Amino acid sequence: MNGADTSWILTATALVLMMTMPGLALFYAGLVQAKNILSVLMHCVAIACLASILWFVLGYSLAFTEGNAFIGGLSRLGLAGIERDSLSGTIPESLWVIFQMTFAVITPALMVGAFVERIKFSAVLIIAGAWLLLVYVPVTHWVWGGGWLAQMGVIDFAGGIVVHVTAGVSAAVIALMLGSRDGFPNGVRPPHAPWMVMVGASLLWVGWFGFNGGSAVAANGDATMAILVTHLSAATASLVWMVIEWVKFGKPSIVGIVTGTIAGLATITPASGSVGPMGAIVLGLAGGVICFYAVDFVKSKMNIDDSLDVLAVHGVGGATGTLLLAFLLAFGSGGAGYGEGVTAFGQFGVQAIGVVATAIWSLVATVVIVWITKMLVGLRVDKEAETTGLDLAVHGETGYRH
């Protein structure tokens, strides 16, 4: 065991859990109507708890133990065989379990943004639990557990494919099968607490240092470079989003600039262990522009009420970074460079296979999960509950006292 590596991953684990609670929870809660703030917070907390237990029981073993090219084995079922002195590389295996658990927590929680203000709470729990085991866990094994994409040489340092493509595609599928909110697209009320959105985004930004920097699984130059490029991409995309919004609508908004932040963070995630500072600026620029226009495309052209833009920001951002990193590995100083016999276009082909295969798997599996959930408990609250607000109708509480 290496003490420095262990100390850093302990810290990174706390940072990544903070991304969901309270970071993502506050980011999403501020974007909805006041009458639905508690329902969003409840979704994030409940998913975090459920995902943690499922990861302990089955998820970790299927993701990270030896199995075949598509799924792991059962040797760590219920974390069997993990002792206090068990190691994974230079850190305790128990630490590797919980570090990866925080990724398993935030990924299904990301999808909350697509179905806020209209979904049954029971449906949220069933979809999130089934999705974790049927989508997230297999893809994690494909990319990080020695599966078929890892064998092809796909690069996904911290989750462009594993986290963002899976959650983005699946979120859009859920939103489409659930149906739009009343008044969509023009009659939907604006965010009730933009300040809360900014606070949530700020917590996500700080937490992302653990997300990307911790993925080095060591206290070394890879971790520090990952944090540096993460920050630069986020800052660049934030400014890009702000400028586009300013030019297009005449006023720069706080919700806009921090949405750009998240787009930049999602875009750099797969590349954070591979590119240098100049590559990060390029990815931030690309992520800011592409994700900005993807928001309008998903809602206006595809007519999907992906309420808080999970596909456009996370899915498109993650895919953008995953694909473009192939051309940025040796761009400027600090990049990891290309392996022997690897070319930019060859790597791009591998990256594209990873994105497309993951998107297809996520789409098909999510359709099946949502269809079964609809048959079991239904998907949508009744009209009265939607009008009243899910806080009072579903949870018997209100976020604000008047």
C-alpha positions as CSV (number, residue, x, y, z in Angstrom):
1,M,0.0,0.0,0.0
2,N,1.2,3.5,-0.8
3,G,0.2,6.1,1.8
4,A,0.2,9.0,-0.6
5,D,-2.0,7.3,-3.2
6,T,-4.4,6.1,-0.5
7,S,-4.7,9.6,1.1
8,W,-5.4,11.1,-2.3
9,I,-8.1,8.6,-3.3
10,L,-9.7,8.9,0.1
11,T,-10.0,12.6,-0.6
12,A,-11.2,12.1,-4.2
13,T,-13.9,9.7,-3.0
14,A,-15.3,12.4,-0.7
15,L,-15.2,14.9,-3.5
16,V,-17.1,12.7,-6.0
17,L,-19.8,11.8,-3.5
18,M,-20.2,15.6,-2.9
19,M,-20.9,15.9,-6.6
20,T,-24.2,14.1,-6.1
21,M,-25.0,15.2,-2.6
22,P,-25.3,18.2,-2.5
23,G,-23.8,19.3,-5.8
24,L,-26.1,17.7,-8.5
25,A,-29.1,17.8,-6.1
26,L,-28.8,21.6,-5.7
27,F,-28.0,22.2,-9.4
28,Y,-31.1,20.3,-10.5
29,A,-33.3,21.6,-7.6
30,G,-32.7,25.2,-8.6
31,L,-33.7,24.6,-12.2
32,V,-37.2,23.3,-11.4
33,Q,-40.3,25.1,-10.2
34,A,-40.5,25.8,-6.4
35,K,-43.2,23.2,-6.0
36,N,-40.9,20.4,-7.1
37,I,-37.6,21.2,-5.4
38,L,-37.9,18.6,-2.7
39,S,-38.9,15.8,-5.2
40,V,-35.6,16.5,-7.1
41,L,-33.6,16.4,-3.8
42,M,-35.4,13.2,-2.9
43,H,-34.6,11.6,-6.2
44,C,-30.9,12.3,-5.8
45,V,-30.6,11.1,-2.2
46,A,-32.7,7.9,-2.8
47,I,-30.8,7.0,-5.9
48,A,-27.5,7.5,-4.0
49,C,-28.6,5.1,-1.3
50,L,-30.0,2.5,-3.7
51,A,-27.0,2.6,-6.0
52,S,-24.6,2.2,-3.0
53,I,-26.4,-1.0,-1.8
54,L,-26.6,-2.5,-5.3
55,W,-22.9,-1.8,-5.9
56,F,-22.1,-3.6,-2.6
57,V,-24.3,-6.6,-3.4
58,L,-23.6,-7.2,-7.1
59,G,-22.4,-4.2,-9.1
60,Y,-18.7,-4.1,-8.1
61,S,-18.2,-7.8,-8.7
62,L,-19.8,-7.7,-12.2
63,A,-17.9,-4.5,-13.2
64,F,-14.4,-5.2,-11.9
65,T,-13.7,-8.9,-11.5
66,E,-12.6,-11.4,-14.1
67,G,-15.4,-12.7,-16.3
68,N,-15.6,-12.4,-20.0
69,A,-15.5,-9.5,-22.5
70,F,-19.0,-8.3,-21.7
71,I,-19.5,-8.8,-18.0
72,G,-17.4,-9.6,-14.9
73,G,-17.8,-12.6,-12.5
74,L,-19.3,-13.2,-9.1
75,S,-16.1,-13.6,-7.0
76,R,-16.7,-10.4,-5.1
77,L,-20.5,-10.9,-4.6
78,G,-21.4,-9.0,-1.5
79,L,-17.7,-7.9,-1.4
80,A,-16.7,-11.4,-0.4
81,G,-13.0,-11.8,0.1
82,I,-12.2,-8.2,0.7
83,E,-10.2,-7.9,3.9
84,R,-8.6,-4.9,5.6
85,D,-5.3,-5.6,4.0
86,S,-6.7,-6.5,0.5
87,L,-5.0,-4.3,-2.2
88,S,-6.0,-3.0,-5.6
89,G,-2.8,-1.7,-7.0
90,T,-1.3,0.6,-4.4
91,I,-4.5,1.3,-2.5
92,P,-6.8,-0.8,-0.3
93,E,-9.4,-2.7,-2.4
94,S,-12.1,-1.4,0.0
95,L,-11.1,2.2,-1.1
96,W,-11.2,1.2,-4.8
97,V,-14.7,-0.2,-4.1
98,I,-16.1,3.0,-2.6
99,F,-14.3,5.3,-5.0
100,Q,-16.0,3.5,-7.9
101,M,-19.2,3.4,-5.9
102,T,-19.4,7.2,-6.0
103,F,-19.3,7.0,-9.8
104,A,-22.1,4.4,-9.7
105,V,-24.0,6.8,-7.5
106,I,-23.8,9.9,-9.7
107,T,-24.4,8.3,-13.1
108,P,-28.1,7.2,-12.6
109,A,-28.6,10.5,-10.6
110,L,-27.6,12.5,-13.7
111,M,-30.7,11.1,-15.4
112,V,-33.0,12.8,-12.9
113,G,-32.7,16.0,-14.9
114,A,-34.6,14.4,-17.8
115,F,-37.8,13.4,-15.9
116,V,-38.3,16.0,-13.2
117,E,-41.7,17.4,-12.2
118,R,-43.8,14.6,-13.6
119,I,-42.5,11.1,-12.8
120,K,-43.7,8.6,-10.1
121,F,-41.2,8.1,-7.3
122,S,-41.7,4.4,-7.4
123,A,-40.8,4.5,-11.1
124,V,-37.6,6.4,-10.3
125,L,-36.4,3.8,-7.9
126,I,-37.2,0.8,-10.2
127,I,-35.6,2.5,-13.3
128,A,-32.5,3.6,-11.4
129,G,-31.8,0.3,-9.8
130,A,-32.4,-1.8,-13.0
131,W,-30.4,0.7,-15.1
132,L,-27.4,0.6,-12.8
133,L,-27.2,-3.2,-13.1
134,L,-28.1,-3.5,-16.8
135,V,-26.5,-0.5,-18.4
136,Y,-23.9,1.1,-16.1
137,V,-22.3,-2.0,-14.7
138,P,-21.8,-3.8,-18.1
139,V,-20.4,-0.7,-19.8
140,T,-18.1,-0.1,-16.8
141,H,-16.7,-3.6,-17.3
142,W,-16.3,-3.0,-21.1
143,V,-14.2,0.1,-20.6
144,W,-12.6,-0.1,-17.1
145,G,-12.9,-3.8,-16.1
146,G,-10.9,-5.3,-18.9
147,G,-13.8,-5.9,-21.3
148,W,-14.0,-5.7,-25.0
149,L,-13.7,-1.9,-25.4
150,A,-10.6,-1.9,-23.1
151,Q,-9.1,-4.7,-25.3
152,M,-9.7,-2.6,-28.4
153,G,-7.7,0.3,-26.8
154,V,-10.6,2.8,-26.1
155,I,-9.5,5.8,-24.0
156,D,-12.0,6.9,-21.4
157,F,-10.0,8.2,-18.4
158,A,-12.9,9.2,-16.1
159,G,-16.2,8.4,-17.7
160,G,-17.0,10.2,-21.0
161,I,-18.5,6.9,-22.2
162,V,-19.1,5.1,-19.0
163,V,-20.9,8.0,-17.2
164,H,-21.9,10.7,-19.7
165,V,-22.9,8.8,-22.8
166,T,-24.8,6.1,-20.9
167,A,-26.7,8.7,-18.8
168,G,-27.3,11.1,-21.6
169,V,-28.8,8.6,-24.1
170,S,-30.8,6.9,-21.4
171,A,-32.2,10.1,-20.0
172,A,-33.5,11.1,-23.4
173,V,-35.2,7.7,-23.8
174,I,-36.9,8.1,-20.4
175,A,-38.0,11.6,-21.2
176,L,-39.5,10.5,-24.6
177,M,-41.3,7.5,-23.1
178,L,-42.6,9.5,-20.1
179,G,-43.9,12.4,-22.2
180,S,-43.4,16.2,-21.9
181,R,-44.3,18.4,-19.0
182,D,-47.5,20.5,-19.3
183,G,-46.8,23.5,-21.5
184,F,-43.7,22.2,-23.1
185,P,-41.9,23.7,-24.9
186,N,-43.0,27.3,-24.6
187,G,-45.1,27.3,-21.5
188,V,-42.6,25.7,-19.1
189,R,-41.7,28.1,-16.2
190,P,-38.1,29.2,-15.8
191,P,-35.8,28.0,-13.0
192,H,-37.1,29.1,-9.6
193,A,-33.7,29.6,-8.0
194,P,-30.8,30.5,-10.3
195,W,-28.6,31.1,-7.3
196,M,-29.1,27.5,-6.2
197,V,-28.1,26.3,-9.7
198,M,-24.8,28.3,-9.4
199,V,-24.1,26.8,-5.9
200,G,-24.8,23.3,-7.2
201,A,-22.6,23.8,-10.3
202,S,-19.8,25.2,-8.1
203,L,-19.9,22.1,-5.9
204,L,-19.8,19.9,-9.1
205,W,-16.8,21.8,-10.4
206,V,-14.8,21.3,-7.2
207,G,-16.0,17.7,-6.9
208,W,-14.9,17.1,-10.5
209,F,-11.2,17.4,-9.4
210,G,-11.8,14.2,-7.5
211,F,-13.7,12.7,-10.4
212,N,-11.0,13.2,-12.9
213,G,-7.9,13.6,-10.7
214,G,-8.9,10.6,-8.7
215,S,-9.1,8.5,-11.8
216,A,-5.3,8.4,-12.0
217,V,-5.6,6.2,-8.8
218,A,-2.3,7.7,-7.6
219,A,-0.9,10.9,-6.2
220,N,1.2,11.7,-9.2
221,G,1.6,13.9,-12.3
222,D,-1.3,12.2,-14.1
223,A,-3.6,13.3,-11.3
224,T,-2.3,16.9,-11.2
225,M,-2.4,17.3,-15.0
226,A,-6.0,15.8,-15.0
227,I,-7.1,18.5,-12.5
228,L,-5.4,21.3,-14.4
229,V,-7.0,20.4,-17.7
230,T,-10.3,19.8,-16.0
231,H,-10.3,23.4,-14.7
232,L,-9.2,24.9,-18.0
233,S,-11.9,23.2,-20.0
234,A,-14.6,24.2,-17.5
235,A,-13.5,27.8,-17.5
236,T,-13.3,27.9,-21.3
237,A,-16.7,26.4,-21.9
238,S,-18.3,28.7,-19.3
239,L,-17.0,31.8,-21.1
240,V,-18.0,30.4,-24.5
241,W,-21.5,29.6,-23.4
242,M,-21.8,33.1,-21.8
243,V,-20.7,34.9,-24.9
244,I,-23.0,32.9,-27.2
245,E,-25.9,33.6,-24.9
246,W,-25.0,37.3,-24.6
247,V,-24.8,37.7,-28.4
248,K,-27.9,35.7,-29.1
249,F,-30.2,37.0,-26.3
250,G,-28.5,40.3,-25.3
251,K,-28.0,39.3,-21.7
252,P,-25.5,36.8,-20.1
253,S,-27.3,34.7,-17.4
254,I,-25.9,32.9,-14.3
255,V,-27.8,29.7,-15.4
256,G,-26.2,30.0,-18.8
257,I,-22.6,30.4,-17.6
258,V,-22.7,27.5,-15.2
259,T,-24.5,25.2,-17.7
260,G,-21.4,25.9,-19.8
261,T,-19.3,24.9,-16.9
262,I,-20.9,21.5,-16.7
263,A,-20.6,21.1,-20.5
264,G,-16.9,21.8,-20.3
265,L,-16.5,19.4,-17.4
266,A,-18.3,16.6,-19.2
267,T,-16.3,17.2,-22.4
268,I,-12.9,17.0,-20.7
269,T,-13.8,13.9,-18.6
270,P,-12.7,11.2,-21.0
271,A,-9.7,13.1,-22.1
272,S,-8.4,14.4,-18.7
273,G,-5.7,11.8,-18.5
274,S,-4.6,12.1,-22.0
275,V,-4.5,15.8,-23.2
276,G,-2.4,18.8,-22.1
277,P,-3.5,22.3,-21.3
278,M,-3.9,23.4,-24.9
279,G,-6.0,20.3,-25.7
280,A,-8.2,21.3,-22.7
281,I,-8.8,24.7,-24.1
282,V,-9.8,23.2,-27.4
283,L,-12.1,20.7,-25.8
284,G,-13.7,23.5,-23.6
285,L,-14.3,25.6,-26.7
286,A,-15.8,22.7,-28.6
287,G,-17.9,21.5,-25.7
288,G,-19.3,25.0,-25.1
289,V,-20.3,25.6,-28.7
290,I,-21.6,22.1,-29.5
291,C,-23.5,21.6,-26.2
292,F,-25.1,25.0,-26.5
293,Y,-26.7,24.2,-29.8
294,A,-27.4,20.7,-28.8
295,V,-29.8,22.0,-26.1
296,D,-32.0,23.6,-28.7
297,F,-31.7,20.7,-31.1
298,V,-32.9,18.2,-28.6
299,K,-35.9,20.3,-27.4
300,S,-36.9,22.0,-30.7
301,K,-35.9,19.6,-33.4
302,M,-36.2,16.3,-31.7
303,N,-39.1,17.6,-29.5
304,I,-37.9,15.7,-26.4
305,D,-38.6,17.3,-23.1
306,D,-35.2,16.4,-21.6
307,S,-36.1,18.9,-18.9
308,L,-32.6,19.8,-17.6
309,D,-30.6,19.0,-20.8
310,V,-29.0,15.7,-19.7
311,L,-28.5,14.5,-23.3
312,A,-27.4,17.8,-24.7
313,V,-24.9,18.7,-21.9
314,H,-23.7,15.3,-20.5
315,G,-24.3,12.9,-23.4
316,V,-23.2,15.2,-26.2
317,G,-20.4,16.7,-24.1
318,G,-19.1,13.2,-23.1
319,A,-19.2,12.0,-26.7
320,T,-17.5,15.1,-28.0
321,G,-14.6,14.8,-25.6
322,T,-14.3,11.0,-26.3
323,L,-14.1,11.5,-30.0
324,L,-11.9,14.7,-30.2
325,L,-9.3,13.4,-27.8
326,A,-8.0,11.1,-30.6
327,F,-6.7,14.3,-32.3
328,L,-5.4,16.0,-29.2
329,L,-3.2,13.4,-27.5
330,A,0.0,15.1,-28.8
331,F,-1.3,18.6,-29.1
332,G,0.9,21.0,-27.2
333,S,2.9,20.1,-24.1
334,G,1.5,17.8,-21.5
335,G,-0.3,15.4,-23.7
336,A,0.1,11.7,-23.3
337,G,1.0,11.2,-26.9
338,Y,0.2,8.2,-29.1
339,G,1.1,4.6,-28.4
340,E,3.4,2.7,-30.8
341,G,1.6,2.1,-34.1
342,V,-1.4,4.2,-33.1
343,T,-2.5,7.0,-35.3
344,A,-5.0,9.8,-34.7
345,F,-7.6,8.4,-37.2
346,G,-7.1,4.9,-35.9
347,Q,-7.7,6.0,-32.4
348,F,-10.7,8.0,-33.5
349,G,-12.2,4.8,-35.0
350,V,-11.8,3.0,-31.7
351,Q,-13.4,5.9,-29.8
352,A,-16.3,6.1,-32.3
353,I,-17.0,2.4,-31.8
354,G,-17.0,2.9,-28.0
355,V,-19.5,5.8,-28.2
356,V,-21.8,4.2,-30.8
357,A,-21.9,0.8,-29.1
358,T,-22.5,2.3,-25.7
359,A,-25.3,4.6,-27.0
360,I,-27.0,1.6,-28.7
361,W,-26.8,-0.6,-25.6
362,S,-28.0,2.3,-23.4
363,L,-31.0,3.0,-25.7
364,V,-32.2,-0.6,-26.1
365,A,-31.7,-1.6,-22.5
366,T,-33.4,1.6,-21.2
367,V,-36.4,1.1,-23.5
368,V,-36.9,-2.4,-22.0
369,I,-36.4,-1.1,-18.4
370,V,-38.9,1.7,-18.8
371,W,-41.5,-0.5,-20.6
372,I,-41.4,-3.0,-17.8
373,T,-41.5,-0.3,-15.2
374,K,-44.6,1.2,-16.9
375,M,-46.3,-2.2,-16.8
376,L,-45.4,-2.7,-13.1
377,V,-46.2,0.7,-11.5
378,G,-46.8,3.2,-14.3
379,L,-44.6,6.1,-15.1
380,R,-46.3,9.4,-14.6
381,V,-48.1,11.1,-11.7
382,D,-51.7,12.1,-12.4
383,K,-52.7,15.6,-13.6
384,E,-53.6,16.8,-10.2
385,A,-50.3,15.8,-8.6
386,E,-48.4,17.5,-11.5
387,T,-50.4,20.7,-11.0
388,T,-50.1,20.7,-7.2
389,G,-46.4,19.8,-7.4
390,L,-44.6,16.6,-6.5
391,D,-43.3,18.0,-3.2
392,L,-46.7,18.1,-1.6
393,A,-48.5,15.5,-3.7
394,V,-45.9,12.7,-3.4
395,H,-43.8,13.5,-0.4
396,G,-46.2,15.5,1.8
397,E,-43.7,18.4,2.3
398,T,-43.0,21.8,0.8
399,G,-39.6,23.4,0.1
400,Y,-40.7,26.8,1.2
401,R,-43.0,28.2,3.9
402,H,-45.0,31.3,3.0
